[in-house]
Amino acid sequence: MANFPLINMEKLNGEERSATMELIKDACENWGFFELLNHGISHELLDKVEKMTKEHYKKCMEQRFKDMVAAKALEGLKAEVTDIDWESTFFLRHLPTSNISEVPDLEDEYRNLMKDFAGKLEKLAEELLDLLCENLGLEKGYLKKAFHGSKGPNFGTKVSNYPPCPTPDLIKGLRAHTDAGGIILLFQDDKVSGLQLLKDGEWIDVPPMRHSIVINLGDQIEVITNGKYKSVMHRVIAQTDGTRMSIASFYNPGNDAVIFPALALLTEATEKEQSYPKFVFDDYMKLYAKLKFQAKEPRFEAMKGVEANVSLDPVATA
């Protein structure tokens, strides 16, 4: 835990900028995860989001989760369950169009709060993409442009609660997977842990830290960087005590964005035999929906079979 990458974003504005950029580079190359402090989103806003999310769970979702557990006979498990997760979730879509007004059971104050929070996370995601570009030697805005497609990026939030589980050894809060998309921004419970990432064959806890935002890289960043930065397997371990809150926001390419390795990152050797495919993001998501909890490498291989039909133009900016 002591070595988990912590990035103080305030240090990007002073003489420690280059050292901080080096920390981000190392985190992207060797961890696929890092934790942001002083990221510009106020503690007051984060506290309100946490409070209202937990209240919403208690009021609208806790009983529903208990009913689901009873219906699926998950209480007195004797054998491991590998096809279901011990989590209670709902989804909010922000871009290209928002569905916040249509999601049932949300109070207006909570809707407005989550809209405000999403706007700040979107800005932070785009700031981070440009920091990644700087470290990679890509022109500023390259990743944002690569994600754009004809309607701009997809951006949405998965709001999850992981209630106490009597048999955490037999069922995961969330099974191991890599994230399909671009860059993920997570605001997690600072008291109840559970998130782990796989590093060098070992599961490592992502430390809960008050008011931090955890960042992880998705499969699309791996493809665009031709494997220089990699998406990483992660999971959530169910706990016997306490309900863990997790608010994960996904800044992903637009459905029709064409994803492929940045030409500036290919050497002459790799250009001839590119190790990563070229594809339309929506095609990748259709495949991912079926294979989420499996290794990513066969997904990349499968996409090579469709890449011949894709134009090399990275974006169609309307």
N, C-alpha and C positions, 0 to 999 in steps of 0.2 A: 504493500500500500504506500510505503514511503516514497517509492519511485514513480508512482502514477503521475503522469504529466499534468502539472497545474500551470496555467498561463494567466498572468496578471496583465490584462489588456491596457491598464493605465501606463504600463512601462513601454508601450509602443509609441508613446508621445514624447519620450525623452532620450537621454543618452544610452539607455539600456535597450533601445529598439532592436539593434542587430542581434543582441543576445536573446531577446524574446522571440524574434523571428526564427532564430536557430532552434529554440525549444519547440516552436510550432512545427518546424520542418522535421525534427527528430520524432515528434509525436505522430505525425502523418506517415512517416516512413516505417516506424518500428512498433507503433501501437494501434493506429487506426482510431484512436480515442484520445481526447484530452478534456480537461475541465477548465472552464473560464471563470475568472474572478474579475470584478470591476469591469463588467461587460457593457455598462451603460443603461441597463434596465433597472429601474429603482427598486430598492428593497421593499418599499411601501407597496408597489404594484405586485411584486412577487408574493408578498404576505397575503394580499387580498385575493389573488388568484388561488393560492393554497387554501385559504379559509373557505372560500365559496365553492371550490371543487370538492372539498371534504364534506361540506354541508349538503351539496347536491347528491353526493354518493349516499349519505345517510338517509336523506329524504326520499330519493327516487330510485336508487339502484341496489341498496343493500338487500332488501327483501327479495327483489327479483333474482339476485345472485343466489340467495339461500334456496329459493324455489328451484333454480337450475341445478344446484348441487344435489338437492333431493331427487329431482326428476331423473338425473343421470346416475343416481346411486353412487355418488362420489365420496360419501361420508365415511363408510367403514371399509376403505380400500384394503385389499389383501395383496394385490399384485400391481405392478407398475402400469400406469396409464400413459400411452405415448401418442395419443391422437387428439388430445384436448388440453387446454391451458386453464390454470386456476386464476382467472382474471375477469374483471368486470369492466367493459369498455364502451365508449361511444366515440364517434368521429365527427370532426368539424372540417369542412372544406373552406379554404379562404380564396385561393386562386386556381384557375382563371376567374371563376365566379364563386361567390360565397353561398353556403347553404345554412349559415348560422340562424337565420330567421325561421327556417323550416324545422330545425331539430326540436323534437317535442320535449316537454318537461323542464325547459330552461327558463329561469326568471329573466326578465328584461335586463336587470342590472348585471346579471352574470353573462348574458349574451354580449352586452356592450363591453364588459370587461375583457372577455376573451377576444373580441374583435380588436380592441386596443392592444392587447398583449401580442396577438398575431402580427399586427403591423410593426411592432418593435422587433419581433423575432425575424420577420422578413428582412428588415434593414440589416440586422446583425448577420444573418445568413449571407447576404450579398457582400457585406464588409469582409467576412471570413473567406468567401470565394476569391476576393481580390488579394487577400493576404496569401492564399494558396498559389494564385497566379504569380505573385511576386517571387515567392520561394522557388517556383518551378521555372522561372524565366519566361513565362508566357505574358503576352501583353495584357495590361489591365482590362478587365471586362471580358476576357476570353471565355471563362467558365460560364458566366451569366449569359453570354451570347450563345454558347453551345447548348445551354438549357432552354433557350427561348422558344424554339419552334415558331409556329405562326400565331399563337395566342398567348405567349408568355409561359412562365413555369407553372407547374402544379405545386401548390403549397397547401398542406392540410395538417391537422393535429389529431392525434389519438390520445384521448384522455382515459387513463387506466387506473383502476384500484386493484390491489392484490390483497384480499382479506386474509385473516389468519387461517392456516391450513393444518388440520390434525395429522396429516401424513405427507409432509414435505419431501420425504425420501421417495415417495411413490408417484408424485405428480409435480410437474414444473409449473411455476407461475407463468412462464412463457418459454417454450422450447427453443433450443439453440438455432440460430439463423444469422445470415448476414442481411443487411437492409438493401433493398433493390435499388433505391433511388440515389440522390445526390449527397446532400449534407443534412444531418439530423441534429436538432437542438432539443435537449432534454432538460426539463425542470423536474427534479425528482425530490421525493421525501428526504428530509435531512435527518430523520430519526430512525426510520425503518429501512434497512438495507435489503439487498437482494439481487441487484444487477451485477453480472459478472461478464468478463470478456476472456476469450481464449488467447493466451500468449505463450509461445514456445511450448505448446502442449499442456499448459496448466491453466486452470480457471482462476482468474484474479478478480477480487472485488473492486468495483468502481466505488470509491469512497463517497458516502453521502456527505455533502457539505452545504451548509446553509447559504442560500442566495446564489449558489453557483449555477452555471448552465453547462451541462455535459455535451460535448460534441462528438459525433462519430461519423465516419465516412461510409458512403454506400457504394454499391457495385459500379455505378456510373462513373464515379471519380476514379475507381480502379481502371476502368476501360480507357477513359480520356487520358490518364497519365501513363497508359500502357504498362500498368503494374508497379510503377514507382511508388504510388500510394495504394494501399490495399484496404478493402472492406474486411471487417473482422467478425468472426462468429461471436455472438453474445447471447445471454439467456437471463431469465429471472428465476431465482430460487424462491419458492414459497416459504413463508415463515410461520412459526406456530403462534407468534404474538404480534399484534399490531397490524393495521392495514397500511400498506405502502401505496402512496400516491405517485403516479408517473404521468407527466404531460410531455409527449414526444411530438415535435413538429418536424415535418418532412419537406424540405425544399428540393423538389425533384424537377427533372426536365419536363417540358410540355409533351403531350401525347405524340405529336408528330415530329418532335426534335430528332435529328439524326445524330447518333452518338458513335464516335470512333476516336482512336488515339490521336492526340494533338500531333500534327506533323513535326512541330518544333521539338518534340520529345523523342522522335524516332531517329536512331542512328542509321547509317547506310545499311548495316547488317540487318537491323530489325525491320527496316522499311520493306525489304523484299519478303520477309516472312513475319509479318505483323503477328504478334502473339495474341492480340485481342481483336474481336470482330467489329464490324460496322453494322449498325441496325437502327431501326426506328424504335424509340423508347416504348411505345405502346405494345409492340410485338414482344419486347422483353418482359413487360409486366404480365402479359397473358401467360407466358411460360412460367414466370415466377409464381403466379397464383397457384399453380399446380405443384410446384417444387420448392416452396419457400423453406421448408425445414430439411432440405438436403444441401449437399455441398454446392458451391457456386460454379466450380470449374465445368461440370457437365452443362450448365446453362450457357456459359460462354461458348462452349463447343457447339451446342445446338444452334446458337445464333449465327455461327459461321456459315451454316447451311443456307441461310436466307440473305446473307449480306450482298450477294451478287446483284440483287434487285434494287439496292439502295443508292441514290445519288450521293456523291461525296460532299455536296454543299452542306456545311454544318448547320446552317440556319436558313429559315425563310422568314425574314423579319417583315411582317406586314405592317 
